[in-house]
Amino acid sequence: MDSAGEQHAVVYLFLCIAGTALPLAQFVPWLSANGLNVPLLLQQATSSNIAAFAWADVLISGLATITLICVEGRRLGMRRLWVPLSSIVVGPSLALPLFLFLREQHLARPKAH
């Protein structure tokens, strides 16, 4: 991997950590207090226009991330796309930088002829 690729990889890994830690830092305490109460989660997620805006943004970002992983991953012949796809359960904030990190690694590999 060249110097620029290594720098990108470090940024993507940092974003993976932040994209995991920040959302879970909010969700885990809520989950501890309320359990997996889906009706309450949906009620609170749509309790105001700004909450609904944020969740709509996350939903569309998640769908765009899944599409990117599938389309770009297949186009490049990447393996184990299930790894970034399954990380969408944490959120696009993990799935997207993880995919970009794996894509960077894939592009840096020597091509077999």
C-alpha positions in Angstrom: 0.0 0.0 0.0 1.4 3.4 -0.9 1.7 6.3 1.6 -1.6 7.9 0.6 -3.4 4.5 0.8 -1.9 3.9 4.3 -3.1 7.4 5.4 -6.6 6.6 4.1 -6.6 3.3 5.9 -5.7 5.0 9.2 -8.5 7.5 8.7 -11.0 4.8 7.9 -10.0 2.7 11.0 -10.3 5.8 13.2 -13.8 6.4 11.7 -14.7 2.7 12.4 -13.8 3.2 16.0 -15.7 6.5 16.3 -18.6 5.1 14.2 -18.9 2.3 16.7 -18.2 4.0 20.0 -20.4 7.1 19.6 -23.7 5.5 18.6 -23.3 2.6 21.1 -22.4 5.1 23.8 -26.0 6.4 23.4 -27.8 3.2 22.7 -26.3 0.9 25.4 -27.5 3.1 28.3 -30.9 3.3 26.7 -31.0 -0.4 26.2 -30.0 -1.0 29.8 -32.7 1.2 31.1 -35.5 0.1 28.7 -34.5 -3.4 27.4 -35.3 -4.2 23.8 -38.6 -2.2 23.9 -39.1 -1.7 20.1 -42.4 0.2 20.5 -40.8 2.7 22.9 -37.7 3.0 20.6 -39.9 3.8 17.7 -42.0 6.2 19.8 -38.9 8.1 21.0 -37.3 8.0 17.6 -40.3 9.8 16.1 -41.2 11.9 19.1 -40.1 15.2 17.4 -39.4 16.4 13.9 -35.6 16.6 14.6 -35.6 13.0 15.9 -37.5 11.8 12.9 -35.2 13.8 10.6 -32.1 12.1 12.2 -33.6 8.6 11.9 -34.7 9.2 8.3 -31.2 10.3 7.5 -29.7 7.2 9.1 -32.1 5.0 7.3 -31.3 6.5 3.9 -27.6 6.5 4.6 -27.8 2.9 5.6 -29.6 1.9 2.4 -27.0 3.9 0.4 -24.2 2.2 2.3 -25.6 -1.3 1.7 -26.0 -0.5 -2.0 -22.4 0.8 -2.3 -21.0 -2.3 -0.5 -22.9 -4.7 -2.8 -22.3 -2.8 -6.1 -18.7 -1.6 -5.6 -17.7 -4.8 -3.8 -18.9 -7.0 -6.6 -17.5 -4.8 -9.3 -14.0 -5.0 -7.6 -14.4 -8.8 -6.9 -14.0 -8.2 -3.2 -14.5 -11.2 -0.8 -16.2 -11.4 2.5 -18.6 -8.5 1.8 -20.7 -10.0 4.7 -18.3 -8.4 7.1 -19.2 -4.7 6.3 -22.8 -5.7 5.5 -23.3 -7.2 8.9 -21.8 -4.2 10.6 -24.8 -2.2 9.4 -26.5 -3.4 12.6 -24.3 -0.9 14.5 -25.0 1.7 11.7 -23.7 3.2 8.6 -21.2 5.0 10.7 -19.4 1.7 11.1 -20.4 -0.1 7.9 -19.2 2.6 5.5 -15.7 3.3 6.9 -15.2 -0.5 7.4 -16.1 -1.1 3.7 -13.8 1.8 2.6 -10.9 0.3 4.7 -11.4 -3.1 3.2 -11.7 -1.6 -0.3 -8.4 0.2 0.2 -6.7 -3.0 1.3 -8.2 -4.8 -1.7 -7.0 -2.2 -4.2 -3.5 -2.3 -2.7 -3.1 -6.0 -3.2 -1.0 -7.1 -6.2 -3.3 -8.4 -9.0 -2.9 -12.1 -10.0 -2.8 -12.7 -13.7 
